[in-house]
Amino acid sequence: MGLDGQSVTFHEDVAPIIYGNCTECHREGEIGPMPFTTYAEVAAYGEFIEYVTSIGYMPPWTPDPEYSHFVGEKVLTAEELETLSDWVSAGKPEGDPAANPGLPDFPSGSQIGEPDHVLTMAEPYVHDGDMTDEYRVFVLPTEFGEDASIRALEVMPGNHTIAHHAILGLDDSGQAAALDAGDPEPGYEGFGGFGFAALSSFFGAWVPGALPVDYPPGIGRSIPAGADLLVQMHYGPSAISESDQTEVNVFLTEEPIEREVTTAIMGPQHLDVPFILPPDQISSFHGTFPVAADVSLINIAPHCHLIGASWLVYATSPDNQDTIPLISIPEWDFNWQGFFTFPTLTKIPQGYTLHGEATYDNTASNPFNPNDPPAWVSFGEGTEDEMFFVFLDFVLYEEGDESISLGPDAPCPGDLTGDDIIGVSDALLILSEFGCQSGCQADLDEDGLVTVSDVLFLLGLYGTPCE
């Protein structure tokens, strides 16, 4: 890293930031509207990149990283933002191409192995090139002869140029198939949900760059025999017609499920006031949900529609002396919703209370308000309706859950520089970040800070080679 703006160059300083946070979506065949794979491509949009990253619009990550952390977090550090700004101010110098780290090896197939089953949309769907967003539900019959125990579901979009995100559901009633049959096009239109009370409304989710949730041994989910898997696809705007035929990889457990994943849902019934949004007002709602047993949370998904403005979810002890932060979304964006997976199983003790606080902006100043002028809004499935939901996947707690990782295995804890040995370079990096309080690369004990405990952790591994 250069010591001043004049010494910052693309190949040495900027390319690692862009390749690690932007290129996954901004490359040929992906949803990013322009590629960021070379110096020329990035330099052409240098000022634009500096602006959208400085205001937090890109990379797209809505949870507040200073409140809680999740698997796959993409948040630029203050140092990285300063590097981008210094590079632009210096005239976007290219530097020595030999210093470029090279493009990452982005996987083209499954990220977690060979699936046991592949469920595919029955036929391609054509998303019109009319520059509009579209939400459409596709019904994928599982045709399993018996209940299937699964460890992971992996969404494989057929066309990354329009696939913005996907939400999975489960139906054992046949209602989704009936809605599909009643629509002349493949699938059927679905905005905020699946159009009915599905067996599961959040059986999983996918956004670009996200890893599928691969449950630890002994933990899994069940798909009932004969059930349909529902895939709600959000297709982003396109200037030309594009075709998509998405697949879902199904991975079965190799050992019996000892603890089945359950989804808890906080909804309008958990509010202390009616869920009504008057026009020209900002309204806030507070839901509470008692925790009846010790549980370990896997992931969380707040959900509302276009009038939603912010979310805060946490748990408190019976005496209100302990608060467990779960997720804060200061600026809700319906187009970037998803399931957010905790780095490790997160315990919520019996007797605690889950809290969900949501704010809605039903004023003309909300650019996403579907009503002009603002109108009375209540709960419903449609674009002009609203929702209040918090989905939480959990299992019953067992001793040691706090140490069970839900993210990709770290090849070598403490190897911060990736040189396959824990040595001087790692020690220098941790000292350079000492006192860091957000998005810290050297936060080895995962407490959100870089402190003496991280230094001691590194010293305990000093000299260890990575295998």
FENVEN-V788853 format. One record per backbone hydrogen bond with DSSP energy under -0.5 kcal/mol. NH is the residue of the N-H (numbers start at 1). CO is the residue of the C=O. If there is no record, write none. Layout:
nh:NH co:CO
nh:NH co:CO
This chain:
nh:7 co:4
nh:8 co:4
nh:8 co:5
nh:10 co:93
nh:11 co:94
nh:13 co:9
nh:14 co:9
nh:15 co:10
nh:17 co:13
nh:17 co:14
nh:18 co:14
nh:19 co:15
nh:20 co:16
nh:21 co:17
nh:22 co:18
nh:23 co:18
nh:25 co:22
nh:26 co:22
nh:27 co:25
nh:30 co:27
nh:32 co:25
nh:36 co:26
nh:42 co:38
nh:43 co:39
nh:44 co:40
nh:45 co:41
nh:45 co:42
nh:46 co:43
nh:49 co:45
nh:50 co:46
nh:51 co:47
nh:52 co:48
nh:53 co:49
nh:54 co:50
nh:55 co:51
nh:56 co:53
nh:57 co:52
nh:58 co:52
nh:61 co:59
nh:64 co:328
nh:65 co:63
nh:67 co:64
nh:68 co:64
nh:71 co:341
nh:73 co:70
nh:75 co:73
nh:81 co:77
nh:82 co:78
nh:83 co:79
nh:84 co:80
nh:85 co:81
nh:86 co:82
nh:87 co:83
nh:88 co:84
nh:89 co:85
nh:90 co:86
nh:91 co:88
nh:92 co:87
nh:97 co:95
nh:99 co:96
nh:100 co:97
nh:101 co:11
nh:106 co:104
nh:115 co:113
nh:116 co:250
nh:117 co:250
nh:119 co:248
nh:121 co:246
nh:125 co:244
nh:127 co:125
nh:127 co:242
nh:128 co:126
nh:130 co:128
nh:131 co:238
nh:134 co:235
nh:136 co:233
nh:137 co:188
nh:138 co:231
nh:140 co:138
nh:140 co:229
nh:141 co:139
nh:142 co:227
nh:148 co:223
nh:150 co:148
nh:150 co:221
nh:151 co:251
nh:152 co:251
nh:154 co:249
nh:155 co:153
nh:156 co:247
nh:157 co:155
nh:162 co:159
nh:163 co:159
nh:164 co:162
nh:164 co:234
nh:165 co:234
nh:166 co:206
nh:167 co:232
nh:168 co:204
nh:169 co:230
nh:170 co:200
nh:171 co:228
nh:178 co:174
nh:179 co:175
nh:180 co:176
nh:181 co:177
nh:182 co:178
nh:183 co:180
nh:188 co:137
nh:190 co:135
nh:192 co:381
nh:198 co:196
nh:199 co:170
nh:200 co:170
nh:203 co:168
nh:204 co:168
nh:206 co:166
nh:208 co:164
nh:210 co:207
nh:214 co:212
nh:215 co:151
nh:215 co:213
nh:219 co:216
nh:220 co:259
nh:221 co:150
nh:223 co:148
nh:224 co:222
nh:226 co:144
nh:227 co:224
nh:228 co:171
nh:229 co:140
nh:230 co:169
nh:231 co:138
nh:232 co:167
nh:232 co:230
nh:233 co:136
nh:233 co:231
nh:234 co:165
nh:235 co:134
nh:235 co:233
nh:236 co:162
nh:236 co:234
nh:242 co:127
nh:244 co:125
nh:247 co:156
nh:248 co:119
nh:249 co:154
nh:250 co:117
nh:251 co:152
nh:251 co:249
nh:252 co:250
nh:253 co:149
nh:258 co:218
nh:258 co:256
nh:259 co:218
nh:261 co:220
nh:262 co:394
nh:264 co:262
nh:264 co:392
nh:266 co:390
nh:267 co:265
nh:270 co:267
nh:271 co:268
nh:272 co:286
nh:276 co:274
nh:277 co:377
nh:278 co:276
nh:280 co:362
nh:281 co:278
nh:281 co:362
nh:283 co:281
nh:283 co:360
nh:285 co:358
nh:287 co:356
nh:288 co:270
nh:289 co:354
nh:291 co:352
nh:292 co:290
nh:295 co:348
nh:296 co:395
nh:297 co:295
nh:297 co:346
nh:298 co:393
nh:299 co:393
nh:300 co:340
nh:301 co:391
nh:303 co:389
nh:308 co:305
nh:309 co:359
nh:310 co:359
nh:311 co:329
nh:312 co:357
nh:313 co:327
nh:314 co:355
nh:315 co:324
nh:316 co:353
nh:317 co:322
nh:320 co:317
nh:324 co:315
nh:325 co:323
nh:326 co:313
nh:327 co:313
nh:329 co:311
nh:330 co:328
nh:332 co:309
nh:336 co:333
nh:337 co:334
nh:340 co:300
nh:340 co:338
nh:341 co:339
nh:342 co:298
nh:345 co:401
nh:345 co:404
nh:346 co:297
nh:347 co:345
nh:348 co:295
nh:351 co:291
nh:352 co:349
nh:353 co:316
nh:354 co:289
nh:355 co:314
nh:356 co:287
nh:357 co:312
nh:358 co:285
nh:358 co:356
nh:359 co:310
nh:360 co:283
nh:361 co:307
nh:362 co:281
nh:362 co:360
nh:366 co:363
nh:367 co:365
nh:369 co:366
nh:377 co:277
nh:379 co:275
nh:380 co:386
nh:385 co:382
nh:386 co:378
nh:389 co:303
nh:390 co:266
nh:391 co:301
nh:392 co:264
nh:393 co:299
nh:394 co:262
nh:395 co:296
nh:397 co:294
nh:401 co:398
nh:403 co:400
nh:404 co:401
nh:405 co:403
nh:406 co:343
nh:407 co:343
nh:415 co:412
nh:416 co:414
nh:422 co:464
nh:423 co:421
nh:427 co:423
nh:428 co:424
nh:429 co:425
nh:430 co:426
nh:431 co:427
nh:432 co:428
nh:433 co:429
nh:434 co:431
nh:435 co:450
nh:436 co:433
nh:441 co:439
nh:443 co:440
nh:444 co:442
nh:446 co:443
nh:450 co:436
nh:451 co:449
nh:454 co:451
nh:455 co:451
nh:456 co:452
nh:457 co:453
nh:458 co:454
nh:459 co:455
nh:460 co:456
nh:461 co:457
nh:461 co:458
nh:462 co:458
nh:462 co:459
nh:463 co:422
nh:464 co:461
nh:466 co:420
